[in-house]
């Protein structure tokens, strides 16, 4: 016993020290192994990620590359199974594999996600394999900005995203197909507005502080805030004239008084401007007037724009602290309407008539993107060659925008003509890069194909020229 105690006394400390040393070495080795593998882990972006699948839809290569070149076996014929692939299945496999690469053991924490799932996929255009994919994931590192390019919104710690993806499905002539993305866009870039894009924009605007500036209705009073709701200021204009719906002139129901008409107000960090009047209510006429503030609602100024009291369309935009434009349509009778364009160069104090819109038809939309460039859209009538007009001199003159016609893919018997199917231009939308996107919808009662299909055009030069992109189903924008 004494010998055993002596042995433990003599060698025990050495054994414990050796064990501790081994443990430290093991930890260091494990850490270095993980660090090396983190460095070796290649996370492909959504734009470069690709996989290969076999006939049973198994992913056999998710490294983004392929060791089989199509040209090397060109003599072989394509397998028929590729033509019968389900676009929905292929889309789900590609998206799932893309998310899985970020859920590996050695993925750097700033690029890692967990609990990722693909929730919803809808086909937008089967001819070119375009789908809209909805998915969610949790970022492992909540402070990481790696996922900013996903442009989703966060709810309860989960990123909720939607992408419009056009897939390449490439026959590898060896019993496999390679799946990759020809393009990945956000829905709004594609011309689609969805709940997810709305929420993402709202959350991004919160991050950018732009939603600090907004209005609300309280007891039929219009109030504005410039600090995210800490302080609200009532707009000092008669509510009946401020809340009057120009687009629903004959509608006196409460439903027409739940919001200020879109397009008749602007609010930014310091300034707010609202159009009101231009109508007669209860026997009392109020001329078309703008009321504005330049000091966050501390002081308000009213400025009469015109003596008009039969306004049926109104639009205002302040393009700078000093420059602004107003478009007013009036004396509407069926599909006919007069119109006038006014400008200010002193921040709204004074407005001068600069011209009229080009034709005496009913206006359905207006948009000025600069002091010189603006667009007017009219309600379609069968005698119209186009419903979209543009000005490049601030409203002095307008020119008809004639859009490139295409062949109709489902034109049985040659019954339909492009310029008689896609006829109603919407107001162009402009993204942060300055690119304009335009949807042209079908006439009411159209019997061509799916009546909710619209033609999409884009312009990279401020609306001077337009390029046809595709047909899209506007139901996906609901």
C-alpha positions as CSV (number, residue, x, y, z in Angstrom):
1,X,0.0,0.0,0.0
2,X,2.8,2.4,0.9
3,X,4.5,1.5,-2.4
4,X,1.3,2.3,-4.3
5,X,0.9,5.6,-2.6
6,X,4.4,6.4,-3.3
7,X,3.9,5.6,-7.0
8,X,0.8,7.8,-7.2
9,X,2.6,10.5,-5.3
10,X,5.6,10.3,-7.6
11,X,3.9,9.8,-11.0
12,X,0.3,11.0,-10.5
13,X,1.1,14.7,-11.0
14,X,3.1,13.7,-14.2
15,X,0.1,11.7,-15.5
16,X,-2.3,14.5,-14.9
17,X,0.0,17.0,-16.5
18,X,0.4,14.7,-19.5
19,X,-3.3,14.3,-19.8
20,X,-3.9,18.0,-19.6
21,X,-1.2,18.6,-22.2
22,X,-2.9,16.0,-24.5
23,X,-6.3,17.7,-24.0
24,X,-4.8,21.1,-24.9
25,X,-3.1,19.7,-28.0
26,X,-6.4,18.1,-29.0
27,X,-8.3,21.3,-28.5
28,X,-5.8,23.3,-30.5
29,X,-5.8,20.7,-33.2
30,X,-9.6,20.7,-33.4
31,X,-9.6,24.5,-33.5
32,X,-7.0,24.6,-36.3
33,X,-8.8,21.9,-38.2
34,X,-12.0,23.8,-38.0
35,X,-10.3,27.1,-38.9
36,X,-8.6,25.5,-41.9
37,X,-11.9,23.9,-43.1
38,X,-13.7,27.2,-42.6
39,X,-11.1,28.8,-44.9
40,X,-11.6,26.0,-47.4
41,X,-15.4,26.2,-47.2
42,X,-16.5,27.9,-50.4
43,X,-19.9,29.5,-50.2
44,X,-21.3,30.2,-53.6
45,X,-23.5,33.2,-54.1
46,X,-27.0,32.8,-55.6
47,X,-25.6,34.1,-58.9
48,X,-22.9,31.4,-59.2
49,X,-24.3,28.4,-57.3
50,X,-25.0,25.3,-59.4
51,X,-25.8,21.6,-58.9
52,X,-26.1,18.4,-60.9
53,X,-29.0,16.1,-60.6
54,X,-29.7,12.6,-61.9
55,X,-32.9,11.1,-63.3
56,X,-34.1,10.4,-59.8
57,X,-33.6,14.0,-58.9
58,X,-30.7,13.2,-56.6
59,X,-28.1,15.9,-56.2
60,X,-24.8,14.3,-57.2
61,X,-22.6,17.5,-57.3
62,X,-23.4,20.6,-55.3
63,X,-20.0,22.1,-55.5
64,X,-21.0,24.4,-58.3
65,X,-18.8,22.7,-61.0
66,X,-18.9,19.8,-63.4
67,X,-16.3,17.4,-64.7
68,X,-18.3,16.7,-67.8
69,X,-18.2,19.2,-70.6
70,X,-21.3,19.2,-73.0
71,X,-19.1,19.4,-76.1
72,X,-17.0,16.4,-75.1
73,X,-19.9,14.0,-75.8
74,X,-21.9,16.0,-78.3
75,X,-22.5,12.9,-80.3
76,X,-24.8,11.5,-77.7
77,X,-28.4,12.5,-77.9
78,X,-30.2,14.3,-75.1
79,X,-32.1,12.2,-72.6
80,X,-35.9,12.7,-72.8
81,X,-36.2,12.8,-69.0
82,X,-34.8,16.3,-69.0
83,X,-37.7,17.6,-71.1
84,X,-40.1,16.1,-68.6
85,X,-38.5,17.7,-65.5
86,X,-40.9,19.6,-63.3
87,X,-39.8,23.2,-63.0
88,X,-41.3,23.4,-59.5
89,X,-39.3,20.3,-58.4
90,X,-36.1,21.5,-60.0
91,X,-36.5,25.0,-58.4
92,X,-37.0,23.5,-55.0
93,X,-34.0,21.2,-55.3
94,X,-31.8,24.1,-56.4
95,X,-32.9,26.4,-53.7
96,X,-32.7,23.8,-51.0
97,X,-29.1,22.9,-52.0
98,X,-28.2,26.5,-52.1
99,X,-29.4,27.0,-48.5
100,X,-27.8,23.7,-47.4
101,X,-24.3,24.9,-48.3
102,X,-24.6,27.4,-45.5
103,X,-25.7,24.9,-42.8
104,X,-22.5,22.9,-42.8
105,X,-20.4,22.2,-39.7
106,X,-17.5,24.4,-40.7
107,X,-19.3,27.3,-42.4
108,X,-18.0,30.6,-41.0
109,X,-20.5,32.0,-38.6
110,X,-21.0,35.2,-40.6
111,X,-22.2,33.1,-43.5
112,X,-24.1,30.4,-41.6
113,X,-27.8,29.9,-41.4
114,X,-30.0,27.4,-39.6
115,X,-33.5,26.1,-39.8
116,X,-33.7,27.1,-43.5
117,X,-36.8,26.1,-45.5
118,X,-38.3,26.7,-48.9
119,X,-41.9,27.7,-48.4
120,X,-43.5,28.5,-51.7
121,X,-42.6,28.4,-55.4
122,X,-44.7,29.7,-58.3
123,X,-44.0,29.6,-62.0
124,X,-44.0,33.0,-63.6
125,X,-42.8,32.0,-67.1
126,X,-42.4,28.4,-68.0
127,X,-41.0,29.2,-71.4
128,X,-37.7,30.6,-69.9
129,X,-37.9,28.7,-66.6
130,X,-38.7,31.8,-64.5
131,X,-40.1,31.2,-61.0
132,X,-40.6,33.2,-57.8
133,X,-39.3,31.4,-54.7
134,X,-40.2,32.2,-51.1
135,X,-37.9,30.9,-48.4
136,X,-36.9,31.5,-44.8
137,X,-33.8,31.0,-42.7
138,X,-32.2,32.1,-39.4
139,X,-28.8,33.8,-39.5
140,X,-26.4,32.2,-37.1
141,X,-24.7,35.5,-36.5
142,X,-27.5,38.1,-36.1
143,X,-25.0,41.0,-36.6
144,X,-23.8,39.7,-40.0
145,X,-24.4,41.9,-43.0
146,X,-23.6,39.0,-45.4
147,X,-27.3,38.4,-46.1
148,X,-28.2,42.0,-46.9
149,X,-28.2,41.0,-50.6
150,X,-31.1,38.7,-49.9
151,X,-33.2,41.8,-49.4
152,X,-35.9,40.1,-47.3
153,X,-37.4,41.2,-44.0
154,X,-36.9,39.8,-40.5
155,X,-39.8,38.5,-38.4
156,X,-39.2,36.8,-35.0
157,X,-35.5,36.3,-35.9
158,X,-36.2,34.7,-39.2
159,X,-35.3,36.2,-42.6
160,X,-38.2,36.0,-45.0
161,X,-37.3,36.4,-48.6
162,X,-38.5,36.1,-52.2
163,X,-36.4,35.9,-55.3
164,X,-37.4,35.8,-59.0
165,X,-35.0,33.1,-60.5
166,X,-34.6,32.2,-64.1
167,X,-33.0,28.8,-64.1
168,X,-30.6,27.2,-66.6
169,X,-31.3,23.5,-67.1
170,X,-28.4,22.1,-69.0
171,X,-28.2,18.5,-70.4
172,X,-24.8,17.1,-69.5
173,X,-25.3,14.1,-71.8
174,X,-24.2,11.6,-69.2
175,X,-27.6,11.0,-67.5
176,X,-27.3,14.2,-65.4
177,X,-28.4,17.8,-65.8
178,X,-26.8,20.9,-64.4
179,X,-29.0,23.4,-62.7
180,X,-27.8,27.0,-62.2
181,X,-29.3,30.5,-62.1
182,X,-29.3,32.5,-65.3
183,X,-30.5,35.5,-63.3
184,X,-31.7,36.2,-59.8
185,X,-33.8,39.4,-59.1
186,X,-35.8,40.8,-56.4
187,X,-39.5,40.8,-57.3
188,X,-39.7,44.6,-57.5
189,X,-36.8,44.6,-59.9
190,X,-38.8,42.2,-62.1
191,X,-41.8,44.4,-61.9
192,X,-43.7,42.4,-59.2
193,X,-45.0,43.7,-56.0
194,X,-45.8,41.2,-53.2
195,X,-46.4,41.2,-49.5
196,X,-42.8,40.2,-48.8
197,X,-41.4,43.0,-51.0
198,X,-43.7,45.5,-49.2
199,X,-42.6,44.3,-45.8
200,X,-38.9,44.2,-46.9
201,X,-39.2,47.8,-48.2
202,X,-41.0,48.9,-45.0
203,X,-38.3,47.3,-42.8
204,X,-35.5,48.7,-45.0
205,X,-37.2,52.1,-44.8
206,X,-37.2,51.8,-41.1
207,X,-33.5,51.1,-41.2
208,X,-33.0,54.1,-43.5
209,X,-35.3,56.2,-41.3
210,X,-37.4,57.2,-44.4
211,X,-40.6,55.8,-42.8
212,X,-40.2,58.3,-40.1
213,X,-42.1,60.6,-42.3
214,X,-45.7,59.6,-42.9
215,X,-49.3,60.5,-42.2
216,X,-52.2,59.0,-40.3
217,X,-56.0,59.6,-40.0
218,X,-57.4,60.3,-36.5
219,X,-61.1,61.2,-36.3
220,X,-61.0,62.1,-40.0
221,X,-58.1,64.5,-39.4
222,X,-54.9,64.1,-41.3
223,X,-51.8,64.1,-39.1
224,X,-48.2,64.0,-40.2
225,X,-45.0,62.9,-38.3
226,X,-41.4,63.6,-39.1
227,X,-39.9,61.6,-36.2
228,X,-41.5,58.1,-36.5
229,X,-44.6,59.0,-34.5
230,X,-43.1,60.7,-31.4
231,X,-44.9,63.9,-32.4
232,X,-47.9,64.3,-34.7
233,X,-49.1,67.5,-36.3
234,X,-52.6,68.0,-37.8
235,X,-52.7,69.3,-41.3
236,X,-54.8,72.5,-41.1
237,X,-57.1,72.0,-44.0
238,X,-60.8,71.1,-44.1
239,X,-61.0,67.3,-43.9
240,X,-63.8,67.0,-46.4
241,X,-61.7,68.5,-49.1
242,X,-58.4,66.9,-48.0
243,X,-59.9,63.4,-47.9
244,X,-62.1,63.8,-51.0
245,X,-61.3,61.0,-53.4
246,X,-60.7,62.4,-56.9
247,X,-60.6,59.0,-58.4
248,X,-64.1,58.2,-56.9
249,X,-65.7,61.5,-57.4
250,X,-69.3,60.3,-57.0
251,X,-68.5,58.0,-54.0
252,X,-69.5,59.6,-50.8
253,X,-69.3,56.5,-48.7
254,X,-67.0,56.1,-45.7
255,X,-64.9,53.7,-47.7
256,X,-63.7,56.6,-49.9
257,X,-62.5,58.5,-46.9
258,X,-60.1,56.0,-45.3
259,X,-57.0,57.4,-46.9
260,X,-55.6,60.4,-48.7
261,X,-55.5,59.7,-52.5
262,X,-52.2,58.3,-53.6
263,X,-50.2,60.9,-55.5
264,X,-51.7,64.0,-54.0
265,X,-49.2,64.3,-51.2
266,X,-45.4,64.2,-50.5
267,X,-43.6,64.0,-47.2
268,X,-39.9,64.0,-46.4
269,X,-37.6,64.8,-43.5
270,X,-38.5,68.5,-43.3
271,X,-41.3,69.1,-45.7
272,X,-44.9,68.0,-46.4
273,X,-47.3,69.1,-49.1
274,X,-51.0,68.1,-49.7
275,X,-53.3,68.9,-52.5
276,X,-56.9,69.6,-51.5
277,X,-60.0,71.3,-52.9
278,X,-60.7,71.6,-56.6
279,X,-64.2,70.3,-55.9
280,X,-67.6,71.5,-54.6
281,X,-69.0,69.7,-51.6
282,X,-72.3,70.5,-50.0
283,X,-72.7,73.5,-52.3
284,X,-69.4,75.0,-51.2
285,X,-66.6,75.2,-53.8
286,X,-62.9,75.3,-52.9
287,X,-60.4,75.9,-55.6
288,X,-57.5,73.6,-56.1
289,X,-55.0,74.4,-53.4
290,X,-51.7,73.1,-52.0
291,X,-51.0,73.3,-48.3
292,X,-47.4,72.8,-47.2
293,X,-44.8,73.0,-44.4
294,X,-41.1,73.5,-44.6
295,X,-40.3,73.2,-40.9
296,X,-41.7,69.8,-39.8
297,X,-45.2,71.1,-39.3
298,X,-44.5,74.1,-37.1
299,X,-45.9,76.4,-39.7
300,X,-48.2,75.7,-42.7
301,X,-48.8,77.8,-45.8
302,X,-51.7,77.5,-48.3
303,X,-51.3,78.5,-51.9
304,X,-54.0,78.4,-54.5
305,X,-53.0,76.6,-57.6
306,X,-56.0,77.2,-59.9
307,X,-59.6,78.2,-59.8
308,X,-60.6,74.7,-60.9
309,X,-63.5,73.3,-58.9
310,X,-64.3,70.2,-61.0
311,X,-61.1,68.3,-60.6
312,X,-61.3,64.5,-61.3
313,X,-57.6,63.7,-61.3
314,X,-54.7,65.3,-59.2
315,X,-51.0,64.6,-58.8
316,X,-48.2,66.5,-57.0
317,X,-44.5,65.9,-56.7
318,X,-41.8,68.1,-55.1
319,X,-38.7,67.3,-57.1
320,X,-36.4,69.5,-54.9
321,X,-36.8,72.0,-52.1
322,X,-37.8,74.6,-54.7
323,X,-39.1,72.7,-57.7
324,X,-42.5,71.0,-57.9
325,X,-45.1,69.9,-60.4
326,X,-48.9,69.4,-60.3
327,X,-51.1,67.7,-62.9
328,X,-54.8,68.3,-62.7
329,X,-57.6,66.7,-64.8
330,X,-61.0,68.4,-64.7
331,X,-64.4,68.6,-66.4
332,X,-64.5,64.8,-67.0
333,X,-67.2,63.6,-69.2
334,X,-67.2,59.8,-70.0
335,X,-63.7,59.3,-71.4
336,X,-63.0,63.0,-72.1
337,X,-61.2,65.3,-69.7
338,X,-59.4,68.6,-69.7
339,X,-56.0,69.0,-68.0
340,X,-53.4,71.5,-66.9
341,X,-49.8,71.3,-65.6
342,X,-48.5,73.7,-63.1
343,X,-45.0,74.3,-61.7
344,X,-43.4,76.0,-58.8
345,X,-39.8,77.2,-58.4
346,X,-40.1,78.7,-55.0
347,X,-41.0,75.7,-52.9
348,X,-44.8,76.0,-53.4
349,X,-45.4,79.6,-52.7
350,X,-46.5,80.3,-56.3
351,X,-47.7,78.1,-59.1
352,X,-47.7,78.9,-62.8
353,X,-49.5,77.2,-65.7
354,X,-46.9,75.7,-68.0
355,X,-49.1,73.7,-70.4
356,X,-51.7,70.9,-70.8
357,X,-51.4,67.2,-71.2
358,X,-51.3,66.2,-74.9
359,X,-54.8,64.8,-75.5
360,X,-58.3,65.5,-73.9
361,X,-58.8,62.0,-72.6
362,X,-59.3,60.7,-69.1
363,X,-56.0,60.6,-67.2
364,X,-55.4,57.6,-65.0
365,X,-51.8,58.2,-63.9
366,X,-49.0,60.8,-63.9
367,X,-45.3,60.7,-62.8
368,X,-42.6,63.2,-63.0
369,X,-39.1,61.8,-62.3
370,X,-37.3,65.2,-62.8
371,X,-38.0,68.8,-63.6
372,X,-37.9,67.9,-67.3
373,X,-39.1,64.3,-67.6
374,X,-42.6,63.2,-66.9
375,X,-45.2,60.6,-68.0
376,X,-49.0,60.8,-68.4
377,X,-51.1,57.6,-68.8
378,X,-54.7,57.7,-70.1
379,X,-57.7,55.4,-69.9
380,X,-57.7,53.2,-73.0
381,X,-60.1,53.9,-75.7
382,X,-60.4,52.0,-79.0
383,X,-59.4,55.0,-81.1
384,X,-56.0,55.4,-79.2
385,X,-52.7,54.2,-80.7
386,X,-51.1,54.5,-77.2
387,X,-52.1,55.4,-73.7
388,X,-48.6,56.6,-72.6
389,X,-47.1,60.0,-73.4
390,X,-43.8,61.5,-72.3
391,X,-42.4,65.0,-71.9
392,X,-38.7,65.9,-71.7
393,X,-39.1,69.6,-71.4
394,X,-41.1,69.8,-68.2
395,X,-44.5,69.6,-69.7
396,X,-44.2,72.1,-72.5
397,X,-44.6,69.4,-75.2
398,X,-45.4,65.7,-75.1
399,X,-44.8,62.8,-77.5
400,X,-46.6,59.5,-77.8
401,X,-44.7,56.5,-76.5
402,X,-45.0,53.7,-79.1
403,X,-43.9,50.4,-77.6
404,X,-42.3,47.6,-79.6
405,X,-44.9,45.0,-80.6
406,X,-44.3,41.3,-80.3
407,X,-45.6,38.1,-81.7
408,X,-48.4,36.6,-79.6
409,X,-47.6,33.0,-78.7
410,X,-51.2,31.9,-78.3
411,X,-52.8,33.5,-81.3
412,X,-55.0,30.8,-82.7
413,X,-56.2,31.7,-86.2
414,X,-54.5,35.1,-86.0
415,X,-57.4,36.6,-84.2
416,X,-55.5,38.9,-82.0
417,X,-53.0,41.7,-82.5
418,X,-50.4,42.8,-80.0
419,X,-51.4,46.5,-80.0
420,X,-55.1,45.5,-79.4
421,X,-54.3,43.1,-76.6
422,X,-51.8,44.9,-74.4
423,X,-53.2,48.5,-74.4
424,X,-53.4,50.0,-70.9
425,X,-50.0,51.4,-69.8
426,X,-49.5,51.8,-66.1
427,X,-47.4,54.6,-64.7
428,X,-43.7,53.8,-65.0
429,X,-41.9,52.7,-61.8
430,X,-38.3,53.8,-61.1
431,X,-35.9,51.8,-59.0
432,X,-32.9,53.1,-57.0
433,X,-30.6,52.8,-60.0
434,X,-32.8,55.0,-62.2
435,X,-34.1,52.2,-64.4
436,X,-37.7,52.5,-65.4
437,X,-40.1,49.6,-65.6
438,X,-43.5,49.7,-67.3
439,X,-46.4,47.2,-67.3
440,X,-49.0,47.3,-70.1
441,X,-52.1,45.4,-69.2
442,X,-54.9,44.1,-71.4
443,X,-58.2,45.9,-72.1
444,X,-61.2,45.3,-69.9
445,X,-63.0,42.2,-71.1
446,X,-60.0,40.9,-73.1
447,X,-60.4,37.2,-74.2
448,X,-56.8,36.7,-75.1
449,X,-55.1,33.8,-73.2
450,X,-55.0,34.8,-69.5
451,X,-56.5,38.3,-69.1
452,X,-54.2,39.0,-66.2
453,X,-51.1,38.8,-68.4
454,X,-49.3,42.0,-68.9
455,X,-46.4,43.0,-71.1
456,X,-43.3,44.3,-69.3
457,X,-40.9,46.9,-70.8
458,X,-37.9,48.6,-69.3
459,X,-36.0,51.8,-70.1
460,X,-32.3,52.6,-69.2
461,X,-32.3,56.1,-70.6
462,X,-35.0,57.9,-68.6
463,X,-37.9,56.8,-70.9
464,X,-36.5,57.9,-74.2
465,X,-36.5,54.3,-75.5
466,X,-38.2,51.2,-74.2
467,X,-37.2,47.5,-74.5
468,X,-39.7,44.6,-74.3
469,X,-38.7,42.1,-71.7
470,X,-41.5,39.6,-71.2
471,X,-45.1,38.8,-70.3
472,X,-45.9,38.4,-66.7
473,X,-49.0,37.4,-64.7
474,X,-50.1,40.4,-62.6
475,X,-51.9,38.1,-60.2
476,X,-48.5,37.4,-58.6
477,X,-48.2,41.0,-57.7
478,X,-51.2,40.9,-55.4
